[in-house]
Amino acid sequence: MESARSLPILEIKNHNRRLYSELPQALVNSPVTAAAMLDSISLFELMGSKWMLAVPLSRWDEEIHEHCFDEVRHTKMVQDGAKKLRWSMTSEQILLENELNKIFYQTTEAYLSQLSRKIFKLTYLGNRNKQFSLSAYAILAFLIERRIMKIYPSLAKHGPNEEIRILAKQIIKDERKHLGFVDEKLQASLDQLQTDQKTIIDLEESLADTWMEKLTYAVANN
């Protein structure tokens, strides 16, 4: 089997297929679940921009600048999308969405926090406090963008209305561009840390499976 390190960023093979290959439709195909999901997605976008801002100015470049700008813009876009869905909800739907939103938001925060800590330890210890922020950005950006590319396509196909589906398609174009931005930086970081794509992908997928199990359970039981 071809090694994970030799795979192009945009054509990553699923070496170890896990429980969820994409976001379950039930999480995005109604206004209630989609609104809660969109607010959770905003945390992905915000997390990305925070780690980019940790990169020293001496290592900052035009791609990081554009990437950071896009993530801040995406945060506002998905939050606005959730807000517009709520405007058309009934009182009963709003109460249900509020319950789901709390669960989705807290569960997503926990998943992203665990992922950040693991990558921080990997890059900080591996680099011995030298340039760890750039490596952390490259690896986290890759993993977050890769996960996002399992979420937005589901919204683009199964979102509750045309406006949300169009929103997702617009963001997908940017996310593909972002994966290209981190390509070279990612490989340099993996080489320096003496690890590979499969290792970091497996790390993220184990956390993501638990995350999606909890979201799916919340929808089924509310």
C-alpha positions in Angstrom: 0.0 0.0 0.0 1.2 3.5 -0.8 2.5 5.3 2.2 0.5 8.2 3.6 3.4 10.6 3.3 3.5 10.1 -0.5 -0.1 11.0 -1.0 -1.1 14.4 -2.5 -2.9 16.6 0.0 -6.1 16.7 -2.1 -6.2 12.9 -2.8 -5.7 11.4 0.6 -6.7 7.7 0.7 -8.7 6.3 3.6 -6.0 4.0 5.1 -8.1 3.0 8.1 -11.8 3.4 7.3 -13.6 4.4 10.5 -17.2 4.6 11.5 -18.1 7.9 9.7 -16.8 8.6 6.2 -18.9 11.8 6.1 -21.3 13.8 8.2 -24.6 11.9 8.7 -27.5 13.5 6.8 -29.6 13.7 10.0 -27.2 16.4 11.3 -27.9 18.8 8.5 -31.1 18.0 6.7 -33.5 20.0 8.9 -33.5 23.7 9.9 -33.1 22.7 13.6 -30.1 20.4 13.2 -28.5 22.5 10.5 -28.6 25.6 12.7 -27.0 23.8 15.6 -24.4 22.3 13.2 -23.5 25.6 11.6 -22.8 27.2 15.0 -20.5 24.2 15.8 -18.8 24.6 12.4 -18.0 28.2 13.3 -15.7 26.8 16.0 -13.7 25.0 13.4 -13.2 28.2 11.4 -12.4 30.2 14.5 -9.9 27.6 15.7 -8.0 27.8 12.5 -7.7 31.6 12.6 -6.5 31.5 16.2 -3.6 29.1 15.5 -2.6 31.2 12.5 -2.4 34.3 14.6 0.1 32.3 16.8 2.6 32.1 14.0 5.4 34.7 14.4 5.4 37.6 12.0 8.8 36.4 10.8 7.1 33.3 9.5 4.0 35.0 8.3 3.4 35.0 4.5 0.6 35.9 2.0 -0.9 32.5 2.1 -1.3 32.5 5.9 -2.7 36.0 5.7 -5.3 34.9 3.1 -6.1 31.7 5.0 -6.7 33.6 8.2 -8.8 36.2 6.5 -11.0 33.4 4.9 -11.5 31.6 8.2 -12.7 34.8 9.9 -15.0 35.4 7.0 -16.3 31.8 7.1 -17.0 32.1 10.8 -19.3 35.0 10.2 -20.9 33.3 7.1 -21.9 30.2 8.9 -23.1 32.0 12.0 -25.3 34.2 9.8 -26.6 31.0 8.1 -27.6 29.6 11.5 -29.2 32.9 12.5 -31.3 33.0 9.3 -32.6 29.5 9.8 -33.8 30.4 13.3 -35.7 33.4 12.0 -38.1 31.0 10.2 -38.5 28.5 13.0 -41.5 27.9 15.2 -41.3 28.4 18.9 -41.2 24.6 19.4 -38.3 24.3 16.9 -36.4 27.2 18.5 -36.6 25.4 21.9 -35.4 22.1 20.3 -32.6 23.9 18.5 -31.5 25.6 21.7 -31.1 22.2 23.4 -29.2 20.7 20.4 -27.1 23.8 20.0 -25.8 23.5 23.6 -24.9 19.8 23.1 -23.4 20.3 19.6 -21.4 23.4 20.7 -19.9 21.8 23.9 -19.2 18.6 22.2 -17.4 20.3 19.3 -15.4 22.5 21.7 -14.3 19.4 23.5 -13.2 17.6 20.3 -11.3 20.7 19.0 -9.7 21.2 22.4 -8.5 17.6 22.6 -7.2 17.8 19.1 -5.3 21.1 19.8 -3.7 19.7 22.9 -2.5 16.6 21.1 -1.0 18.5 18.2 0.5 21.1 20.6 2.3 18.3 22.5 3.4 16.7 19.2 4.8 19.9 17.7 6.1 21.6 20.9 8.0 18.5 22.1 9.1 17.5 18.7 10.6 20.9 17.8 11.9 21.5 21.3 10.3 24.9 21.4 11.7 25.9 18.0 9.2 27.0 15.3 6.6 24.8 16.9 3.8 27.3 16.1 4.3 27.0 12.3 4.3 23.2 12.6 1.2 23.3 14.8 -0.5 25.6 12.3 0.3 23.4 9.3 -0.8 20.1 11.0 -3.9 21.5 12.6 -4.9 23.4 9.5 -4.6 20.2 7.5 -6.6 18.1 9.9 -9.3 20.8 10.4 -9.6 21.4 6.6 -9.8 17.7 6.0 -12.6 17.3 8.5 -14.4 20.3 7.2 -14.3 18.7 3.8 -16.4 15.9 5.2 -18.9 18.4 6.6 -19.5 21.1 4.0 -20.2 18.6 1.1 -22.9 17.1 3.3 -24.4 20.5 3.8 -24.1 21.2 0.1 -26.1 18.1 -0.8 -28.5 17.7 2.1 -28.8 21.2 3.7 -32.4 22.3 4.6 -32.7 25.0 2.0 -31.1 26.3 -1.2 -29.4 29.2 0.6 -27.5 26.9 3.0 -26.6 24.6 0.2 -25.2 27.5 -1.8 -23.3 28.8 1.2 -21.6 25.4 1.7 -20.6 25.2 -2.0 -19.0 28.7 -1.8 -17.0 27.7 1.3 -15.9 24.4 -0.2 -14.0 26.3 -2.9 -12.0 28.2 -0.3 -11.3 25.0 1.8 -9.8 23.3 -1.2 -7.5 26.3 -1.7 -6.5 26.2 2.0 -5.4 22.5 1.7 -3.1 23.7 -1.1 -1.7 26.4 1.1 -0.6 24.0 3.8 0.8 21.3 1.5 4.5 22.3 1.6 4.4 23.5 5.2 2.7 20.2 6.3 5.3 18.0 4.6 8.2 20.0 6.1 6.6 19.7 9.5 6.0 16.0 9.2 9.6 15.5 8.1 10.9 17.5 11.0 8.8 15.6 13.5 9.6 12.3 11.9 5.9 11.3 11.5 3.5 10.9 8.6 0.0 11.8 7.4 -1.4 8.4 8.5 -0.4 9.0 12.1 -1.9 12.4 12.4 -5.0 11.4 10.5 -5.6 8.4 12.7 -5.2 10.6 15.7 -7.9 13.1 14.5 -10.3 10.4 13.3 -10.4 8.7 16.6 -11.5 11.9 18.2 -13.9 12.8 15.4 -15.7 9.4 15.6 -16.5 10.1 19.3 -17.6 13.6 18.4 -20.0 12.5 15.7 -21.3 9.6 17.8 -22.3 12.1 20.4 -23.9 14.5 17.9 -25.9 11.7 16.3 -27.0 10.4 19.7 -28.2 13.9 20.6 -30.3 14.2 17.5 -31.8 10.7 18.0 -32.7 11.4 21.6 -34.1 15.0 21.4 
